[in-house]
Amino acid sequence: MRAVAVLEPRRVPVTSLALAAAAILAWTLTISWARVMDMGAMPGTMGMSLLSFVVMWGLMMAAMMLPSVTPFVLSYRATLVDHRATRLTGLALGYLLIWTAVGVLAFFIADWFGGLAADRPQTAQGVAVATFGLVGVFQLTPLKFRCLSHCRSPLGHLMHYLGFTGRLRDVRAGASHGWFCLGCCWALMLLMIAFGVMNVGAMVGLAAVIAIEKLWRHGETFARVFGVACLVFAVLVLFEPGLAPGLDPDGVSPMQNMGM
């Protein structure tokens, strides 16, 4: 008899579906928040309190980072033999905890940037140029590619994470990976402040950049190209400050001085 191969449809891991659902929910809430508050590409903290800003920042980070972290989560999942849902939840919480905590620093940086845009437009333009220049230079540094290598190939670090013990071991693993991810992407997040923290278009663009860097096989080359593009953009901002709406004095709204 001749053997007949039966092809079974590939099953999408429940973990992938959960991450996709969480990212979609985060995008939906973030975009709805921006529309309801009519924030757009306003400079600074947009009049938000520290707590509101950090909550909003956490939603943004979940929307932007969860898709690109999926390969790491799936690799980690493969090492688990029991209580997978609980342990993966801890992993995700540890990862997002790092990015949410960064929101506190981002609040004060955005507040400072917004003050510059309102009171010192010439200085604000210089800071915008410096911001894009800094991002462009960082994109070409060995530190960038060391952290990016960790994000692109996390398998080599799983043995280290498996050595963690205790009830919070998965949270620690997520936080550890989050630190490497922060080291890779902190400069890109600085661009969010330059473009306007709630600039949805900038969010989508930067989320795509992050995903391409981490998931595409030519991601490292793309990271270098994007770095060069940022250096070019820095020059363009000299002639058109509106390209950095988060530091554009014309974008300052009375809401900047209101508290939520």
Kinemage of the C-alpha trace (Angstrom):
@kinemage 1
@onewidth
@group {chain A} dominant
@subgroup {mainchain}
@vectorlist {calphas} color= white
{ca met a 1} P 0.000 0.000 0.000
{ca arg a 2} L 1.082 3.494 -0.660
{ca ala a 3} L 1.156 5.749 2.372
{ca val a 4} L -0.975 8.818 2.068
{ca ala a 5} L 0.202 11.918 3.961
{ca val a 6} L -2.547 13.758 5.745
{ca leu a 7} L -1.919 17.431 6.116
{ca glu a 8} L -3.336 18.953 9.238
{ca pro a 9} L -3.976 22.675 9.457
{ca arg a 10} L -1.403 24.461 11.580
{ca arg a 11} L -2.801 25.554 14.891
{ca val a 12} L -2.127 29.080 15.996
{ca pro a 13} L -0.848 28.987 19.609
{ca val a 14} L -3.346 30.334 22.125
{ca thr a 15} L -0.518 32.503 23.473
{ca ser a 16} L -0.152 34.247 20.097
{ca leu a 17} L -3.882 34.895 19.968
{ca ala a 18} L -3.844 36.271 23.519
{ca leu a 19} L -0.958 38.635 22.740
{ca ala a 20} L -2.656 39.779 19.544
{ca ala a 21} L -5.907 40.386 21.409
{ca ala a 22} L -4.105 42.338 24.136
{ca ala a 23} L -2.308 44.471 21.553
{ca ile a 24} L -5.533 45.174 19.653
{ca leu a 25} L -7.296 46.133 22.885
{ca ala a 26} L -4.408 48.444 23.828
{ca trp a 27} L -4.482 50.090 20.385
{ca thr a 28} L -8.257 50.536 20.603
{ca leu a 29} L -8.130 52.126 24.048
{ca thr a 30} L -5.201 54.379 23.130
{ca ile a 31} L -6.785 55.657 19.913
{ca ser a 32} L -10.143 56.152 21.653
{ca trp a 33} L -8.441 58.096 24.443
{ca ala a 34} L -6.650 60.318 21.948
{ca arg a 35} L -9.865 61.016 20.033
{ca val a 36} L -12.011 61.698 23.075
{ca met a 37} L -9.454 64.104 24.533
{ca asp a 38} L -8.691 65.538 21.061
{ca met a 39} L -4.958 65.334 21.809
{ca gly a 40} L -3.458 64.565 18.424
{ca ala a 41} L 0.151 65.733 18.163
{ca met a 42} L 0.058 68.261 20.977
{ca pro a 43} L 3.361 69.066 22.689
{ca gly a 44} L 4.270 68.115 26.235
{ca thr a 45} L 2.053 66.226 28.669
{ca met a 46} L -1.163 67.615 27.169
{ca gly a 47} L -2.323 68.788 30.594
{ca met a 48} L -2.454 65.243 31.965
{ca ser a 49} L -1.625 64.399 35.568
{ca leu a 50} L 1.300 62.078 36.263
{ca leu a 51} L -1.030 59.150 36.990
{ca ser a 52} L -3.100 59.660 33.817
{ca phe a 53} L 0.038 60.046 31.732
{ca val a 54} L 1.605 56.847 33.102
{ca val a 55} L -1.589 54.863 32.501
{ca met a 56} L -1.766 56.216 28.953
{ca trp a 57} L 1.930 55.455 28.418
{ca gly a 58} L 1.428 51.884 29.632
{ca leu a 59} L -1.379 51.371 27.119
{ca met a 60} L 0.807 52.803 24.363
{ca met a 61} L 3.697 50.505 25.230
{ca ala a 62} L 1.422 47.466 25.294
{ca ala a 63} L 0.084 48.406 21.858
{ca met a 64} L 3.499 49.067 20.349
{ca met a 65} L 5.672 46.405 21.985
{ca leu a 66} L 3.538 43.273 22.412
{ca pro a 67} L 3.566 42.280 18.703
{ca ser a 68} L 7.362 42.360 18.487
{ca val a 69} L 7.857 40.465 21.770
{ca thr a 70} L 5.737 37.504 20.641
{ca pro a 71} L 8.687 35.292 19.506
{ca phe a 72} L 10.324 35.662 22.918
{ca val a 73} L 7.098 34.801 24.741
{ca leu a 74} L 6.572 31.721 22.565
{ca ser a 75} L 10.148 30.575 23.188
{ca tyr a 76} L 9.674 31.025 26.924
{ca arg a 77} L 6.342 29.203 26.773
{ca ala a 78} L 8.070 26.168 25.276
{ca thr a 79} L 10.137 25.810 28.471
{ca leu a 80} L 7.083 25.684 30.736
{ca val a 81} L 5.466 22.399 31.710
{ca asp a 82} L 2.723 23.560 34.065
{ca his a 83} L 0.672 26.614 35.032
{ca arg a 84} L 1.485 28.141 31.666
{ca ala a 85} L -1.252 30.794 31.671
{ca thr a 86} L -0.303 32.068 35.119
{ca arg a 87} L 3.414 32.052 34.437
{ca leu a 88} L 3.096 33.756 31.052
{ca thr a 89} L 0.915 36.414 32.662
{ca gly a 90} L 3.739 37.051 35.134
{ca leu a 91} L 6.215 37.258 32.267
{ca ala a 92} L 4.086 39.826 30.447
{ca leu a 93} L 3.546 41.842 33.618
{ca gly a 94} L 7.275 41.993 34.295
{ca tyr a 95} L 7.952 43.106 30.736
{ca leu a 96} L 5.271 45.805 30.719
{ca leu a 97} L 6.268 46.937 34.222
{ca ile a 98} L 9.601 48.160 32.853
{ca trp a 99} L 7.987 50.121 30.034
{ca thr a 100} L 5.260 51.541 32.269
{ca ala a 101} L 7.850 52.705 34.804
{ca val a 102} L 9.612 54.537 31.986
{ca gly a 103} L 6.392 56.527 31.658
{ca val a 104} L 7.253 58.401 34.864
{ca leu a 105} L 10.511 59.637 33.320
{ca ala a 106} L 8.746 60.296 30.022
{ca phe a 107} L 6.222 62.502 31.834
{ca phe a 108} L 8.903 64.865 33.127
{ca ile a 109} L 10.791 64.871 29.826
{ca ala a 110} L 7.586 65.635 27.908
{ca asp a 111} L 6.682 68.358 30.401
{ca trp a 112} L 10.098 69.961 29.905
{ca phe a 113} L 9.812 69.687 26.118
{ca gly a 114} L 6.346 71.242 26.237
{ca gly a 115} L 7.639 74.149 28.304
{ca leu a 116} L 10.383 74.767 25.762
{ca ala a 117} L 7.885 74.742 22.902
{ca ala a 118} L 5.744 77.310 24.700
{ca asp a 119} L 8.413 79.647 26.082
{ca arg a 120} L 11.553 79.217 23.972
{ca pro a 121} L 10.668 78.248 20.404
{ca gln a 122} L 14.201 78.724 19.080
{ca thr a 123} L 15.609 76.506 21.823
{ca ala a 124} L 12.828 73.983 21.207
{ca gln a 125} L 13.820 73.780 17.558
{ca gly a 126} L 17.414 73.127 18.556
{ca val a 127} L 16.306 70.394 20.959
{ca ala a 128} L 14.235 68.801 18.196
{ca val a 129} L 17.271 68.738 15.911
{ca ala a 130} L 19.393 67.294 18.723
{ca thr a 131} L 16.759 64.644 19.468
{ca phe a 132} L 16.673 63.312 15.930
{ca gly a 133} L 20.453 63.532 15.750
{ca leu a 134} L 20.812 61.565 19.003
{ca val a 135} L 18.453 58.868 17.783
{ca gly a 136} L 20.305 58.638 14.476
{ca val a 137} L 23.685 58.263 16.165
{ca phe a 138} L 22.412 55.720 18.708
{ca gln a 139} L 20.943 53.592 15.916
{ca leu a 140} L 24.502 53.099 14.648
{ca thr a 141} L 26.192 52.242 17.964
{ca pro a 142} L 27.379 48.804 19.190
{ca leu a 143} L 25.104 49.114 22.252
{ca lys a 144} L 22.065 49.342 19.992
{ca phe a 145} L 23.007 46.154 18.185
{ca arg a 146} L 23.949 44.283 21.341
{ca cys a 147} L 20.480 44.909 22.755
{ca leu a 148} L 18.823 44.305 19.394
{ca ser a 149} L 20.643 40.971 19.095
{ca his a 150} L 19.148 39.922 22.418
{ca cys a 151} L 15.656 40.834 21.214
{ca arg a 152} L 16.126 39.121 17.850
{ca ser a 153} L 17.638 35.904 19.250
{ca pro a 154} L 16.460 35.414 22.838
{ca leu a 155} L 17.102 31.639 22.881
{ca gly a 156} L 20.638 32.117 24.153
{ca his a 157} L 19.276 33.890 27.236
{ca leu a 158} L 16.546 31.399 28.117
{ca met a 159} L 18.923 29.199 30.123
{ca his a 160} L 19.741 32.206 32.272
{ca tyr a 161} L 16.046 32.915 32.843
{ca leu a 162} L 15.384 29.269 33.689
{ca gly a 163} L 17.786 29.663 36.587
{ca phe a 164} L 15.448 32.153 38.260
{ca thr a 165} L 13.604 30.742 41.272
{ca gly a 166} L 10.772 31.810 43.527
{ca arg a 167} L 7.204 32.912 42.973
{ca leu a 168} L 8.278 35.990 41.010
{ca arg a 169} L 10.690 34.183 38.692
{ca asp a 170} L 8.556 34.818 35.619
{ca val a 171} L 8.081 38.487 36.493
{ca arg a 172} L 11.878 38.745 36.873
{ca ala a 173} L 12.398 37.099 33.476
{ca gly a 174} L 9.951 39.509 31.833
{ca ala a 175} L 11.573 42.506 33.513
{ca ser a 176} L 15.045 41.318 32.475
{ca his a 177} L 13.971 41.020 28.867
{ca gly a 178} L 12.257 44.390 29.191
{ca trp a 179} L 15.555 46.012 30.188
{ca phe a 180} L 17.234 44.718 27.035
{ca cys a 181} L 14.242 45.866 25.005
{ca leu a 182} L 14.456 49.280 26.644
{ca gly a 183} L 18.155 49.433 25.815
{ca cys a 184} L 17.284 48.713 22.197
{ca cys a 185} L 14.310 51.059 21.819
{ca trp a 186} L 14.673 53.939 24.321
{ca ala a 187} L 15.801 56.364 21.621
{ca leu a 188} L 12.858 55.455 19.404
{ca met a 189} L 10.526 56.271 22.296
{ca leu a 190} L 12.222 59.641 22.627
{ca leu a 191} L 10.905 60.340 19.141
{ca met a 192} L 7.375 59.871 20.500
{ca ile a 193} L 7.906 62.957 22.638
{ca ala a 194} L 9.337 64.890 19.685
{ca phe a 195} L 6.380 63.918 17.471
{ca gly a 196} L 3.803 64.369 20.241
{ca val a 197} L 3.127 61.624 22.768
{ca met a 198} L -0.397 60.896 21.527
{ca asn a 199} L 0.437 61.233 17.850
{ca val a 200} L -1.235 58.028 16.637
{ca gly a 201} L 0.442 58.190 13.232
{ca ala a 202} L 3.867 58.350 14.872
{ca met a 203} L 2.893 55.472 17.165
{ca val a 204} L 1.977 53.270 14.222
{ca gly a 205} L 5.153 54.194 12.350
{ca leu a 206} L 7.466 53.561 15.299
{ca ala a 207} L 5.690 50.307 16.173
{ca ala a 208} L 6.371 49.188 12.607
{ca val a 209} L 10.039 50.202 12.904
{ca ile a 210} L 10.402 48.227 16.138
{ca ala a 211} L 8.727 45.146 14.659
{ca ile a 212} L 10.847 45.256 11.500
{ca glu a 213} L 14.073 45.647 13.485
{ca lys a 214} L 13.262 42.675 15.697
{ca leu a 215} L 11.449 40.284 13.362
{ca trp a 216} L 12.749 40.834 9.829
{ca arg a 217} L 15.865 38.901 8.831
{ca his a 218} L 17.405 42.148 7.587
{ca gly a 219} L 16.346 43.988 10.723
{ca glu a 220} L 19.860 45.092 11.689
{ca thr a 221} L 20.420 46.646 8.277
{ca phe a 222} L 17.053 48.344 8.524
{ca ala a 223} L 18.029 49.766 11.938
{ca arg a 224} L 21.109 51.368 10.369
{ca val a 225} L 19.082 52.781 7.485
{ca phe a 226} L 16.568 54.228 9.918
{ca gly a 227} L 19.422 55.802 11.870
{ca val a 228} L 20.687 57.548 8.771
{ca ala a 229} L 17.133 58.677 8.000
{ca cys a 230} L 16.904 60.252 11.482
{ca leu a 231} L 20.125 62.181 10.847
{ca val a 232} L 18.667 63.477 7.588
{ca phe a 233} L 15.434 64.353 9.410
{ca ala a 234} L 17.426 66.339 11.959
{ca val a 235} L 18.677 68.563 9.153
{ca leu a 236} L 15.168 68.963 7.725
{ca val a 237} L 13.813 70.112 11.099
{ca leu a 238} L 16.217 73.065 10.885
{ca phe a 239} L 14.136 74.349 7.988
{ca glu a 240} L 10.699 73.079 9.010
{ca pro a 241} L 10.128 72.868 12.802
{ca gly a 242} L 6.602 71.568 12.213
{ca leu a 243} L 8.133 68.184 11.347
{ca ala a 244} L 8.578 67.776 15.117
{ca pro a 245} L 5.069 68.740 16.323
{ca gly a 246} L 5.892 67.752 19.903
{ca leu a 247} L 8.358 70.650 19.958
{ca asp a 248} L 6.461 72.992 17.681
{ca pro a 249} L 5.298 76.154 19.515
{ca asp a 250} L 2.364 76.448 17.105
{ca gly a 251} L 1.047 73.192 18.532
{ca val a 252} L 0.863 74.440 22.118
{ca ser a 253} L -2.692 74.430 23.414
{ca pro a 254} L -4.238 76.039 26.480
{ca met a 255} L -4.910 72.484 27.604
{ca gln a 256} L -1.173 72.228 28.275
{ca asn a 257} L -1.663 74.290 31.400
{ca met a 258} L -4.740 72.397 32.622
{ca gly a 259} L -4.762 69.374 34.872
{ca met a 260} L -6.762 66.249 34.217
